Amino acid sequence: MIMLSRASLLACRRVLSVSAKRNIGVSAVVCQKAQTTVADPIQKLFIDKIHEYSQKSKAAGGKLVDASPASEKLMADELEKIARVYGAKGESFTRFPTFNFTDPDLEPVGVNVDIKKEVEVEAEAAAEAEDDDRPYWQP
């Protein structure tokens, strides 16, 4: 009876694992399709308006979208006022500035490093070797 229970448990385990794998595979595809379609009508309206504005801004060529002559005149007056007050000229003032940062050459603080040539290093080593041969009581 115990053997029959183990065998039936193993069979159930295999069947459940296969069905779980299949369900996960199918549910992943369904979830991806659900994410691409918009179920909320307000969200769909918002996305449609964004696409519409994108098309209008490309058609306007960098100017104000759906601008009346009065709003364009107001914009020109404000740019002229800024140019007068801050000394800004041209359209470059309306663009975001570009920054070019360079790293400065840093020197270590409190450390004096002198790069010596090999000849100087060998001469100093030879002088130290001569000093080592003398007894400590001799200057």
Backbone as ProteinMPNN parsed JSONL, in Angstrom:
{"seq_chain_A": "MIMLSRASLLACRRVLSVSAKRNIGVSAVVCQKAQTTVADPIQKLFIDKIHEYSQKSKAAGGKLVDASPASEKLMADELEKIARVYGAKGESFTRFPTFNFTDPDLEPVGVNVDIKKEVEVEAEAAAEAEDDDRPYWQP", "coords_chain_A": {"N_chain_A": [[0.819, -1.185, 0.0], [1.974, 1.215, 0.727], [3.841, 1.501, -1.281], [2.212, 1.857, -3.467], [1.102, 4.31, -2.862], [3.336, 5.997, -2.935], [4.054, 5.746, -5.619], [1.77, 6.769, -6.858], [1.847, 9.372, -5.872], [4.227, 10.329, -7.031], [3.497, 10.217, -9.738], [1.403, 12.048, -9.779], [2.825, 14.317, -9.118], [4.49, 14.636, -11.356], [2.565, 15.145, -13.359], [1.372, 17.5, -12.403], [3.571, 19.234, -12.425], [4.153, 19.424, -15.17], [1.758, 20.529, -16.145], [1.764, 22.948, -14.755], [4.038, 24.193, -15.834], [3.161, 24.515, -18.464], [0.977, 26.218, -18.079], [2.217, 28.492, -17.055], [3.741, 29.268, -19.248], [1.72, 29.886, -21.112], [0.303, 31.852, -19.752], [2.189, 33.905, -19.598], [2.37, 34.832, -22.24], [-0.223, 35.774, -22.574], [-0.266, 37.814, -20.67], [1.604, 39.588, -21.778], [0.277, 40.376, -24.112], [-1.883, 41.638, -22.96], [-0.688, 43.826, -21.799], [0.07, 45.357, -23.977], [-2.295, 46.215, -25.113], [-4.635, 48.773, -24.411], [-6.769, 49.013, -21.788], [-8.103, 50.884, -20.299], [-10.18, 53.602, -20.939], [-9.61, 56.309, -20.505], [-6.858, 56.356, -20.274], [-6.221, 55.526, -22.856], [-7.201, 57.732, -24.31], [-5.457, 59.704, -23.369], [-2.984, 58.75, -24.353], [-3.527, 58.886, -27.094], [-3.731, 61.674, -27.396], [-1.115, 62.423, -26.812], [0.255, 61.285, -28.99], [-0.95, 62.757, -31.051], [-0.089, 65.373, -30.403], [2.629, 65.023, -30.774], [2.785, 64.632, -33.547], [1.855, 67.141, -34.41], [3.837, 68.826, -33.361], [6.055, 68.044, -34.831], [5.229, 68.866, -37.341], [5.101, 71.604, -36.952], [7.716, 72.376, -36.822], [9.543, 73.033, -34.739], [8.57, 75.327, -33.626], [6.03, 76.978, -31.621], [3.24, 74.892, -30.832], [0.077, 74.914, -32.337], [-0.141, 77.72, -32.124], [-1.36, 80.999, -31.742], [-1.306, 84.138, -33.562], [-1.119, 86.15, -31.648], [-0.039, 84.874, -29.389], [2.427, 84.126, -30.436], [3.548, 86.641, -30.874], [3.679, 87.529, -28.229], [5.559, 85.707, -27.236], [7.803, 86.444, -28.778], [8.132, 89.058, -27.831], [8.774, 88.559, -25.131], [11.201, 87.155, -25.424], [12.709, 89.198, -26.558], [12.746, 90.985, -24.429], [14.19, 89.492, -22.525], [16.613, 89.355, -23.891], [17.32, 92.035, -23.846], [17.537, 92.582, -21.071], [19.336, 90.617, -20.028], [21.328, 90.484, -21.878], [21.32, 88.551, -23.826], [21.534, 87.108, -26.989], [20.044, 85.999, -29.987], [18.8, 82.711, -30.971], [20.022, 80.773, -29.488], [19.844, 81.169, -26.822], [17.48, 80.095, -25.954], [17.849, 77.412, -25.967], [18.891, 74.437, -24.207], [21.813, 74.554, -22.245], [25.072, 73.26, -23.12], [27.436, 71.326, -21.437], [30.878, 71.027, -20.844], [32.946, 69.216, -19.126], [36.124, 68.962, -17.697], [38.626, 67.013, -16.201], [40.681, 68.236, -13.674], [44.284, 68.391, -13.315], [45.504, 66.726, -10.653], [47.529, 67.099, -7.793], [49.333, 65.31, -5.359], [48.756, 66.023, -1.934], [51.047, 67.328, 0.337], [53.034, 65.538, -0.316], [56.08, 65.1, -1.732], [57.23, 64.219, -4.723], [59.844, 63.174, -6.573], [60.974, 62.334, -9.672], [63.527, 60.299, -10.48], [66.418, 59.701, -12.461], [67.776, 56.612, -13.711], [70.547, 56.516, -13.435], [71.085, 58.303, -11.356], [69.797, 56.993, -9.276], [71.309, 54.651, -9.073], [73.771, 55.749, -8.335], [73.163, 56.832, -5.81], [72.548, 54.478, -4.464], [75.032, 53.238, -4.493], [76.5, 55.036, -2.914], [75.206, 54.734, -0.449], [75.839, 52.097, 0.029], [78.577, 52.281, 0.467], [78.54, 53.752, 2.831], [77.434, 51.9, 4.544], [79.493, 50.085, 4.959], [81.268, 51.21, 6.748], [82.239, 51.415, 10.198], [80.011, 52.083, 12.927], [80.887, 54.018, 14.729], [82.558, 55.698, 13.399], [82.646, 58.741, 11.702]], "CA_chain_A": [[0.0, 0.0, 0.0], [2.879, 2.357, 0.769], [4.433, 1.62, -2.608], [1.196, 2.405, -4.342], [0.96, 5.729, -2.528], [4.504, 6.712, -3.468], [3.966, 5.761, -7.079], [0.714, 7.692, -7.261], [2.326, 10.722, -5.567], [5.198, 10.704, -8.063], [2.763, 10.455, -10.981], [0.699, 13.333, -9.61], [3.833, 15.373, -9.13], [4.889, 14.85, -12.749], [1.448, 15.754, -14.09], [1.22, 18.875, -11.934], [4.691, 20.069, -12.875], [3.99, 19.675, -16.599], [0.652, 21.464, -16.347], [2.183, 24.253, -14.245], [4.931, 24.781, -16.831], [2.352, 24.942, -19.608], [0.164, 27.362, -17.688], [3.095, 29.659, -16.941], [4.082, 29.682, -20.607], [0.549, 30.495, -21.741], [-0.063, 33.08, -19.043], [3.156, 34.944, -19.932], [1.972, 35.396, -23.531], [-1.462, 36.518, -22.357], [0.082, 39.042, -19.953], [2.258, 40.51, -22.699], [-0.748, 40.944, -24.985], [-2.714, 42.529, -22.16], [0.049, 45.057, -21.551], [0.141, 46.171, -25.192], [-3.587, 46.828, -25.367], [-5.038, 49.67, -23.337], [-8.137, 48.71, -21.382], [-8.682, 52.071, -19.69], [-10.457, 54.583, -22.001], [-8.951, 57.583, -20.204], [-5.453, 56.163, -20.634], [-6.173, 55.511, -24.316], [-7.361, 59.111, -24.743], [-4.208, 60.397, -23.054], [-1.96, 58.297, -25.308], [-3.875, 59.458, -28.394], [-3.383, 63.098, -27.366], [0.355, 62.514, -26.888], [0.627, 61.022, -30.381], [-1.416, 63.896, -31.833], [0.808, 66.493, -30.13], [3.915, 64.699, -31.396], [2.665, 64.908, -34.982], [1.733, 68.594, -34.599], [5.122, 69.476, -33.085], [6.936, 67.787, -35.977], [4.747, 69.698, -38.447], [5.386, 73.01, -36.645], [9.136, 72.615, -37.094], [10.263, 73.603, -33.616], [7.872, 76.496, -33.089], [4.93, 76.644, -30.72], [2.188, 74.095, -31.455], [-1.242, 75.568, -32.322], [0.044, 79.068, -31.58], [-2.033, 82.099, -32.433], [-0.365, 85.251, -33.785], [-0.931, 86.893, -30.407], [0.897, 84.148, -28.515], [3.758, 84.202, -31.049], [4.04, 87.991, -30.601], [4.025, 87.546, -26.813], [6.814, 84.959, -27.105], [8.866, 87.28, -29.337], [8.338, 90.178, -26.903], [9.475, 88.045, -23.946], [12.593, 86.874, -25.811], [13.366, 90.498, -26.718], [12.939, 91.509, -23.073], [15.303, 88.737, -21.938], [17.828, 89.773, -24.586], [17.647, 93.376, -23.378], [17.905, 92.57, -19.656], [20.493, 89.757, -19.739], [22.333, 90.561, -22.933], [21.284, 87.312, -24.613], [21.168, 87.385, -28.367], [19.86, 84.839, -30.847], [17.964, 81.603, -30.515], [20.792, 79.858, -28.651], [19.479, 81.409, -25.43], [16.322, 79.269, -25.613], [18.273, 76.002, -25.904], [19.542, 74.009, -22.976], [23.263, 74.671, -22.448], [25.886, 72.05, -23.102], [28.539, 71.454, -20.496], [32.065, 70.227, -21.116], [33.735, 69.15, -17.914], [37.412, 68.291, -17.809], [39.211, 66.744, -14.893], [41.948, 68.959, -13.476], [45.422, 67.589, -12.896], [45.62, 66.803, -9.199], [48.818, 66.773, -7.224], [49.149, 64.836, -3.993], [48.977, 67.041, -0.921], [52.038, 66.997, 1.35], [53.972, 64.512, -0.772], [56.98, 65.576, -2.776], [57.702, 63.085, -5.495], [60.796, 63.534, -7.614], [61.308, 61.185, -10.505], [64.969, 60.321, -10.705], [66.907, 58.846, -13.531], [68.402, 55.375, -13.229], [71.937, 56.79, -13.074], [71.072, 58.909, -10.029], [69.4, 55.96, -8.311], [72.464, 53.762, -8.891], [74.797, 56.495, -7.598], [72.728, 56.89, -4.415], [72.67, 53.128, -3.895], [76.46, 52.99, -4.278], [76.908, 55.861, -1.768], [74.663, 54.092, 0.752], [76.586, 50.852, 0.252], [79.846, 52.671, 1.076], [78.244, 54.155, 4.206], [77.144, 50.7, 5.33], [80.729, 49.358, 5.241], [82.017, 51.853, 7.822], [81.729, 51.159, 11.544], [79.073, 53.108, 13.372], [81.515, 55.091, 15.521], [83.292, 56.582, 12.513], [81.746, 59.636, 10.957]], "C_chain_A": [[0.867, 1.254, 0.0], [3.494, 2.578, -0.603], [3.449, 2.232, -3.586], [1.02, 3.9, -4.085], [2.13, 6.536, -3.081], [4.438, 6.822, -4.977], [2.902, 6.746, -7.544], [1.118, 9.139, -6.977], [3.327, 11.206, -6.616], [4.512, 11.018, -9.39], [2.029, 11.788, -10.915], [1.676, 14.498, -9.688], [4.263, 15.696, -10.547], [3.803, 15.578, -13.533], [1.289, 17.217, -13.689], [2.356, 19.77, -12.409], [4.569, 20.392, -14.357], [2.876, 20.695, -16.831], [1.015, 22.858, -15.832], [3.104, 24.948, -15.236], [4.151, 25.289, -18.028], [1.538, 26.183, -19.266], [1.01, 28.629, -17.56], [3.459, 30.176, -18.319], [2.932, 30.386, -21.291], [0.216, 31.814, -21.068], [0.923, 34.208, -19.336], [2.79, 35.614, -21.245], [0.717, 36.244, -23.369], [-1.17, 37.836, -21.652], [0.753, 40.049, -20.871], [1.248, 41.15, -23.643], [-1.615, 41.924, -24.222], [-2.007, 43.85, -21.902], [0.093, 45.946, -22.788], [-1.19, 46.816, -25.52], [-4.0, 47.646, -24.154], [-6.507, 49.407, -23.02], [-8.846, 49.951, -20.85], [-8.94, 53.121, -20.774], [-9.786, 55.937, -21.75], [-7.471, 57.5, -20.57], [-5.3, 56.165, -22.152], [-6.308, 56.926, -24.871], [-6.087, 59.908, -24.511], [-3.114, 60.029, -24.053], [-2.245, 58.847, -26.697], [-3.505, 60.929, -28.469], [-1.868, 63.296, -27.455], [0.82, 62.283, -28.317], [0.216, 62.193, -31.288], [-0.49, 65.1, -31.641], [2.172, 66.263, -30.784], [3.876, 65.005, -32.889], [2.594, 66.411, -35.254], [3.07, 69.292, -34.352], [6.12, 69.227, -34.209], [6.534, 68.659, -37.156], [5.073, 71.172, -38.21], [6.853, 73.35, -36.861], [9.866, 73.322, -35.978], [9.631, 74.847, -33.026], [6.777, 76.031, -32.137], [3.836, 75.896, -31.481], [0.855, 74.817, -31.257], [-1.164, 76.97, -31.733], [-0.699, 80.086, -32.426], [-1.003, 83.208, -32.671], [-0.109, 86.06, -32.518], [0.062, 86.188, -29.485], [2.308, 84.15, -29.091], [4.375, 85.581, -30.808], [4.463, 88.114, -29.142], [5.353, 86.827, -26.567], [7.986, 85.793, -27.629], [9.175, 88.455, -28.418], [9.112, 89.73, -25.663], [10.937, 87.731, -24.257], [13.374, 88.169, -25.996], [13.664, 91.123, -25.352], [14.113, 90.804, -22.381], [16.619, 89.151, -22.574], [18.273, 91.145, -24.099], [18.181, 93.348, -21.941], [19.21, 91.814, -19.418], [21.565, 89.778, -20.821], [22.396, 89.301, -23.785], [20.817, 87.646, -26.021], [21.018, 86.065, -29.116], [19.012, 83.758, -30.194], [18.715, 80.647, -29.59], [20.443, 80.026, -27.178], [18.307, 80.524, -25.001], [16.675, 77.795, -25.524], [18.925, 75.703, -24.569], [21.049, 74.034, -23.191], [23.952, 73.305, -22.443], [27.09, 72.311, -22.211], [29.667, 70.52, -20.901], [32.953, 70.276, -19.882], [35.036, 68.41, -18.189], [37.964, 68.111, -16.403], [40.521, 67.51, -14.756], [43.052, 67.99, -13.068], [45.611, 67.787, -11.397], [47.018, 66.404, -8.769], [48.598, 66.297, -5.797], [49.543, 65.912, -2.986], [50.002, 66.542, 0.083], [53.023, 65.926, 0.938], [54.791, 65.115, -1.902], [57.564, 64.377, -3.486], [58.609, 63.618, -6.589], [61.131, 62.279, -8.385], [62.779, 61.302, -10.867], [65.319, 59.386, -11.851], [67.61, 57.639, -12.923], [69.839, 55.613, -12.771], [71.999, 57.377, -11.67], [70.727, 57.876, -8.965], [70.577, 55.029, -8.037], [73.565, 54.458, -8.086], [74.426, 56.582, -6.124], [72.85, 55.534, -3.739], [74.141, 52.809, -3.611], [76.952, 53.791, -3.073], [76.395, 55.254, -0.47], [75.42, 52.812, 1.067], [77.942, 51.168, 0.889], [79.638, 53.064, 2.532], [78.004, 52.94, 5.096], [78.402, 49.935, 5.726], [81.509, 49.959, 6.404], [81.438, 51.466, 9.174], [80.897, 52.331, 12.027], [79.717, 54.257, 14.119], [82.324, 56.037, 14.67], [82.326, 57.455, 11.731], [81.886, 59.535, 9.458]], "O_chain_A": [[0.533, 2.243, -0.653], [3.652, 3.718, -1.039], [3.828, 3.038, -4.436], [0.809, 4.667, -5.025], [1.942, 7.623, -3.628], [4.734, 7.873, -5.544], [3.108, 7.475, -8.514], [0.777, 10.038, -7.745], [3.278, 12.362, -7.039], [4.89, 11.961, -10.084], [2.033, 12.559, -11.875], [1.369, 15.541, -10.265], [4.391, 16.863, -10.916], [4.088, 16.514, -14.28], [1.093, 18.077, -14.547], [2.133, 20.93, -12.756], [4.851, 21.518, -14.765], [3.037, 21.62, -17.627], [0.604, 23.854, -16.429], [2.978, 26.151, -15.463], [4.438, 26.365, -18.552], [1.427, 27.099, -20.082], [0.559, 29.716, -17.921], [3.486, 31.387, -18.542], [3.141, 31.383, -21.982], [-0.119, 32.789, -21.74], [0.526, 35.373, -19.323], [2.888, 36.836, -21.361], [0.61, 37.316, -23.965], [-1.756, 38.864, -21.992], [0.499, 41.248, -20.757], [1.349, 42.34, -23.943], [-2.04, 42.938, -24.777], [-2.659, 44.889, -21.795], [0.149, 47.169, -22.661], [-1.215, 47.873, -26.151], [-3.747, 47.259, -23.013], [-7.376, 49.562, -23.877], [-10.069, 50.05, -20.945], [-8.001, 53.503, -21.474], [-9.433, 56.634, -22.702], [-6.901, 58.45, -21.106], [-4.349, 56.745, -22.677], [-5.598, 57.286, -25.81], [-5.683, 60.699, -25.363], [-2.399, 60.903, -24.543], [-1.319, 59.235, -27.411], [-3.014, 61.389, -29.5], [-1.399, 64.233, -28.101], [1.687, 63.005, -28.809], [0.964, 62.569, -32.191], [-0.144, 65.773, -32.612], [2.792, 67.201, -31.285], [4.824, 65.57, -33.436], [3.195, 66.902, -36.209], [3.406, 70.246, -35.053], [6.941, 70.092, -34.512], [7.394, 69.142, -37.892], [5.299, 71.913, -39.167], [7.188, 74.517, -37.065], [10.739, 74.147, -36.25], [10.114, 75.368, -32.021], [6.623, 74.836, -31.884], [3.538, 76.221, -32.63], [0.541, 75.272, -30.158], [-2.017, 77.364, -30.938], [-0.67, 80.042, -33.656], [0.056, 83.212, -32.044], [0.984, 86.595, -32.329], [0.908, 86.837, -28.87], [3.283, 84.172, -28.34], [5.578, 85.69, -30.568], [5.486, 88.73, -28.842], [6.174, 87.291, -25.777], [9.041, 85.844, -26.999], [10.339, 88.814, -28.238], [10.003, 90.44, -25.196], [11.817, 88.011, -23.443], [14.55, 88.247, -25.642], [14.722, 91.721, -25.157], [14.932, 91.452, -21.73], [17.629, 89.285, -21.883], [19.47, 91.395, -23.956], [19.167, 94.017, -21.633], [20.088, 92.293, -18.701], [22.606, 89.139, -20.672], [23.425, 89.019, -24.399], [19.839, 88.368, -26.218], [21.785, 85.128, -28.894], [18.576, 83.872, -29.048], [18.092, 79.788, -28.966], [20.71, 79.136, -26.371], [18.156, 80.232, -23.814], [15.865, 77.002, -25.045], [19.439, 76.593, -23.892], [21.521, 73.573, -24.23], [23.473, 72.342, -21.844], [27.68, 73.391, -22.239], [29.435, 69.365, -21.257], [33.63, 71.273, -19.634], [35.044, 67.361, -18.834], [37.781, 68.963, -15.533], [41.378, 67.433, -15.636], [42.786, 66.908, -12.544], [45.852, 68.904, -10.939], [47.611, 65.478, -9.322], [47.747, 66.843, -5.094], [50.536, 66.617, -3.165], [49.85, 65.449, 0.628], [53.785, 65.446, 1.777], [54.246, 65.581, -2.903], [58.318, 63.604, -2.893], [58.189, 64.415, -7.428], [61.529, 61.272, -7.801], [63.212, 62.278, -11.479], [64.609, 58.426, -12.152], [67.99, 57.656, -11.752], [70.299, 54.978, -11.821], [72.861, 56.999, -10.877], [71.302, 57.886, -7.876], [70.817, 54.659, -6.887], [74.217, 53.83, -7.252], [75.294, 56.421, -5.267], [73.217, 55.454, -2.567], [74.456, 52.181, -2.601], [77.746, 53.278, -2.284], [77.115, 55.267, 0.529], [75.623, 52.477, 2.235], [78.413, 50.422, 1.748], [80.47, 52.746, 3.382], [78.342, 52.962, 6.279], [78.392, 49.21, 6.721], [82.341, 49.271, 6.995], [80.237, 51.211, 9.27], [81.079, 53.457, 11.564], [79.167, 55.358, 14.152], [82.746, 57.087, 15.157], [81.333, 56.982, 11.177], [81.187, 60.234, 8.725]]}, "name": "protein", "num_of_chains": 1, "seq": "MIMLSRASLLACRRVLSVSAKRNIGVSAVVCQKAQTTVADPIQKLFIDKIHEYSQKSKAAGGKLVDASPASEKLMADELEKIARVYGAKGESFTRFPTFNFTDPDLEPVGVNVDIKKEVEVEAEAAAEAEDDDRPYWQP"}
